[in-house]
Amino acid sequence: MTSELLPPFLGKGPKLIDLSGDCRLQDPASYEAWYGKKAAPLEIIQQSVYGLTEWNAENVQYAPLIANPGCYPTAVLLSLLPLLKE
């Protein structure tokens, strides 16, 4: 679990990006229902911001931990952005 490796590094250097999905959902009960495993500690989840910089630049800019969307959401979000801008 990535969330087990993150605590020593949070706030001590560059911004961290979690690709594992451990911090994508802010509600531990929802995470456990969807992923079928124990959620990350709440103190880690609360420091994370879900999203891509293209969609959530302001929040991502200040967060110490970014919960990166999975490959399908990323493809959909990046594909829709030019359409929405027009």
For each residue, the residues with C-beta under 8 A, 3 or more apart:
1: 4 5 20 22 37 38 40
2: 5 6 18 19 20 22 23 40
3: 6 7 18 20 22 23 40 41 44
4: 1 7
5: 1 2 8 9
6: 2 3 9 10 16 18 44 65
7: 3 4 10 41 44
8: 5 12
9: 5 6 12 13 16
10: 6 7 16 44 47 64 65
11: 64
12: 8 9
13: 9
14:
15: 63 64 65 66
16: 6 9 10 64 65 66
17: 65 66 68
18: 2 3 6 21 22 23 24 48 65 66 67 68
19: 2 68
20: 1 2 3
21: 18 24 35 67 70
22: 1 2 3 18 31 39 40 44 67
23: 2 3 18 40 44 45 48 50 65 67
24: 18 21 31 50 67 69 70
25: 28 30 31 34 39 45 50
26: 45 46 48 50
27: 30 31
28: 25 31 32 39 40 42 45
29: 32 33 39
30: 25 27 33 34
31: 22 24 25 27 28 34 35 39 40
32: 28 29 35 36 37 38 39
33: 29 30 36
34: 25 30 31
35: 21 31 32 39
36: 32 33
37: 1 32
38: 1 32
39: 22 25 28 29 31 32 35 42 45
40: 1 2 3 22 23 28 31 44 45
41: 3 7 44 45
42: 28 39 45 46
43: 46 47
44: 3 6 7 10 22 23 40 41 47 48 65
45: 23 25 26 28 39 40 41 42 48
46: 26 42 43
47: 10 43 44 63 64 65
48: 18 23 26 44 45 63 65 66 67
49: 56 59 60 63 65 66 67
50: 23 24 25 26 56 66 67 69
51: 55 56 59 60 66 67 69
52: 55 56 60 68 69 74 77 78
53: 56 57 60 61
54: 57 77 78 81
55: 51 52 77 81
56: 49 50 51 52 53 59 60
57: 53 54 60 61
58: 61 62
59: 49 51 56 62 63
60: 49 51 52 53 56 57 63 66
61: 53 57 58
62: 58 59
63: 15 47 48 49 59 60 66
64: 10 11 15 16 47
65: 6 10 15 16 17 18 23 44 47 48 49
66: 15 16 17 18 48 49 50 51 60 63
67: 18 21 22 23 24 48 49 50 51
68: 17 18 19 52 74
69: 24 50 51 52 73 74 77
70: 21 24 73 74
71: 74 75
72: 75 76
73: 69 70 76 77
74: 52 68 69 70 71 77 78
75: 71 72 78 79
76: 72 73 79 80
77: 52 54 55 69 73 74 80 81
78: 52 54 74 75 81
79: 75 76 82 83
80: 76 77 83 84
81: 54 55 77 78 84 85
82: 79 85 86
83: 79 80 86
84: 80 81
85: 81 82
86: 82 83
